């Protein structure tokens, strides 16, 4: 009986770790916001008028992406875009943008382009294939967007 309980506890711990790991902050985004939005970011959020990109870009899970900016007043901030889905709570992911306290400056919504990738388990690779066995579909969807700053103020 103890053995089954121990195995169940280990399985529950593994599943919990996988769910939490899926929502980790990762600094691995290379695409600029213009790959997502067809409008300039300053037209989406006026606070970004006169801002310059810092290149400090990342994600929290696959559904929330953020881009670093230095605002016109010199204050650092992050623009974020999140695709709400039934199993994704964007409000829970936004605080994970910063390593310390996350201050939400403004929020809104805008349509943005996302890529849905469907891959087959078995595929034959041809010369030049970047993702063998995968089909990418570009979709324009409603996104939650906003601007946050990190730290104490």
N, C-alpha and C positions, 0 to 999 in steps of 0.2 A: 504494500500500500504506500509506504514512504517513497519507494522508487518511482511510482507513477506521479505522485504529487511533486517530487523533485523534478521530474522530466517536464511536467506541466508548467512549473514555475520557471524553468529554464526557457521553455518555448515562449511563455508570456513575456519574459525579460527580453528575448531576442526580437519579438514582434514590436515591443515598445521601443527598443533601441533603433529598429529600422524606421519606425514612424518618426521619431525625434530626429534621426539622421537625415531624413528626407527634407527636414525643415531647417537644416543648418545654414548659417551665413557662409557663403562661398564667394570669393573674389575672383571669379573666372569669366566674366562677361566681356567679350571683345566688341560686340556690335554697339554702335552708337544709337541714341534714341530715334534718329531718322530712319533706322531700319524697321522701327515699330510704328512710328507716327508719320503720317503724310504731311502734317502741318508742323511749322517750327514750334519748338517747345515753349517759346515765349508767348505764342498765341494760345497755348493750352493753359499755362499758368503764368500770369503777368509778372509774378515775382522773379521769373527767370529772364526777364528783359535785362540785357547788359551782363548776364552771367557768362562765365567761361567754364568749359568742361575741365575737370581735373584728371579724368582717366581712372578714377577710383570707382570701378563699376563691379557690381556683384549680383547675387541672387539669394533668395531664401526659398528653397525648393525649386520646382520648375515653373511655378505660376507667378512668382513675384520677382521682378528684376528692378535694380536701382542703378542710378548713374550719379556720380559725384560732380558737384558744381561749386564754384566760388561765385557767390551772388555779387551784384553790383555794389553792395555796401561792404564787401570783403568777407562776409560771413560764409562759412562752408555749409553746404546743404546737399541733400540727396533727393533727386526726382525719382519717384517709384511708379511702376505700373504693375497691377496685379489682375490676373484673370480669375474672377470669382467662379467657383463651380460648387456643386453639391457637397463635395468632400474637402473644399478649400475655404478656410476662413481668412480672408485677407487682413481683417482687423487683428488677428492673432499673429500674423507674420510681420506686419509693419514694425512692431517694436524690436524685431530681431535684425533690422537693418543696421543699427548701431551696436557697438560692443559695450557701450555704457547706456545711459539714459537716452531714449528716443523722444524728441519733442515734435509733434505733428504741427506743422505751420499752416498747411492748407490741404484740402482734399477736393476731389472732383471726379469727373468721368470723361472718357474720350474713347473713340474707337481706335483700335490699333491692329496691326498685322501680327499674327502668330503663325508659326509653322507647326503643323501636326505631322509627326513622323510615324509611319507604320512600317515595321520591319518584319521580315519573315525569318524564322529560325534557321532555315537552310537556304543558302543562296550561292550562286556562282559569281565570282568576281571577274570583271573584265578590266583590261588596262584602262586606267583613268577613273574607275569607280571610286568615289569618295566614301560612300556608304552602301556597300553591296547589299542587295536585297531589301533596301528601304525606299519608300516612296514618300516624298515631302509634299504636303498640300498647304498652300498659303491661304489663310482665312482672315477676314476682317471682323473683329469681335469687340463688344463693349468691354472696357477695362476700367478698373478703379485706379485713379492716379492721385498723386499728392506730392507734397514737399515736406521733408523732415530735416531737423538739425539734430546733432548729437551732443550730449553733455548736459551741463547744468543750466542752460538758459534758453 
